[in-house]
Amino acid sequence: MAKVKAKKNKQPIILITNDDGVTAPGIRALVEAVKGLGKIVVVAPDKPQSGMGHAITIGSPLRMQKVNVFEGVEAYSTSGTPVDCVKLAVDKVIHSKPDICLSGINHGANHSINVIYSGTMSAALEASIESIPSIGFSLLDLSIEADFTAAKKYARILVEHVLNSKQQDKHLCLNVNIPKGEENLIKGIKICRQAYAKYEEEFDERKDPHGRRYYWLTGEFINFDKGKDTDVWALTNNFVSVVPVQFDLTNHLLKTKLEKNWKF
Amino acid sequence: MAKVKAKKNKQPIILITNDDGVTAPGIRALVEAVKGLGKIVVVAPDKPQSGMGHAITIGSPLRMQKVNVFEGVEAYSTSGTPVDCVKLAVDKVIHSKPDICLSGINHGANHSINVIYSGTMSAALEASIESIPSIGFSLLDLSIEADFTAAKKYARILVEHVLNSKQQDKHLCLNVNIPKGEENLIKGIKICRQAYAKYEEEFDERKDPHGRRYYWLTGEFINFDKGKDTDVWALTNNFVSVVPVQFDLTNHLLKTKLEKNWKF
């Protein structure tokens, strides 16, 4: 594989975080995947933070402590959300902006609308807001014993590709999902758009031992998008999906329409 | 003001939520602002949930109870996030999709990048994912004693406008911010794009009584965007800002660029 060009003769600093917590197998796989590509610093939540979206902690203070989880890699766990981890890493650990921020590898899919709920992708997006190129990785396998072999291979390819890119978009943020299963079944990498696919929610209503109601969020995943250029299509067809994402939520088409039609 | 057209001879159902909690003055102001425009149902967090972004509760169950907070208005508080509230309202309270979902009125600005961290706007965006037109309202005044007079006036104008629109975009989602201060100083409503303005974070590092470090998130707001078509510009110039937002995070420009330049 190509060697990574060091900026200003220094090896690139690679910040790694996730939303499954610092002890999850997925983040260990990501650290292993990019070993040798730069100086790795891990700042990750001390507990699972799935579904935390872009939450930040403003009503209470944060804790952070050095942990010895990855051999030869500087690592910290924090009491915060994945987005908090990125902010803490920049301000209190690295004391500058890393060359790239990687998030994951998530245990479970983050394609289509999941990008919005995902702590993994919100951490990556936060880095991108801070002008740090970033990639979030997710494997379509929820199991704690998931096989990360293929995910690691494609993570390394993509990270090398971004680090070696001459014309870097400073707000580059990629949402990468890897199909479950054998490495040799994967057909390659596909640049995609986010599918319009979402969960049809249904709460599981139960009663506690005191007779009071409580609700578990459950839901069925439905793909409303028939396009062949989406992440869901790519994954269904055994491609690694890469969706470039952005933090500008402006609906420019609708903006133009409203400017034309809305009179007050 | 124009009367709202009832769909199928029924009055529209207006779902109201927020992120400051069901007892916040801002949600009371929003309920008062739209009284008479439809049947109002409130489902809001039982405690402040600011900065929760698009977080959902998946690791623990949710509680929900009927509360008597607004005279003559069906209302519930939940232990969940603002996004959870929207999901619970649709599945367990209204048992169908409301005609519109309103969120706020938030105590504090949600312009520019704040749209991503904001529980108020994430609730609105969640409704939009569910094909429910939605508006999030925020007043540029953090005070618990903020004057909501102008915010209420513009909230009513905009809700009537959306409910009366003939060609409704089912994914319509508006991020509305109202300047602080006297109603008569406001120059009108401006359709805008999201400014590239963000916080430069700095954590306030302290030591607890046991000598262990902890960190408070603080930050200075900086506007990097010189455009005159942004929400920050509009608000600085005493306009009510309206940014149409979307949940498709695909960076289509970058997608095209990567498709052209990236070869694996």
Interface residues (C-beta under 8 A of the other chain):
Chain A: P48 S50 G51 M52 G53 H54 A55 I56 T57 I58 G59 P61 L62 R63 M64 T81 V83 D84 K87 L88 V90 D91 K92 I113 V115 I116 Y117 S122 L125 I129 I157 H161 D169 L172 C173 N175 G188 I189 I191 C192 R193 Q194 Y196 K198 E201 E202 F203 E205 R206 R212 R213 Y214 Y215 W216 L217 V242 V243 P244 V245 Q246 F247 D248 L249 T250 N251 H252 L254 K255 K257 L258 E259 W262 F264
Chain B: P48 S50 G51 M52 G53 H54 A55 I56 T57 I58 G59 P61 L62 R63 M64 T81 V83 D84 K87 L88 V90 D91 K92 I113 V115 I116 Y117 S122 L125 I129 I157 H161 D169 L172 C173 N175 G188 I189 I191 C192 R193 Q194 Y196 K198 E201 E202 F203 E205 R206 R212 R213 Y214 Y215 W216 L217 V242 V243 P244 V245 Q246 F247 D248 L249 T250 N251 H252 L254 K255 K257 L258 E259 W262 F264
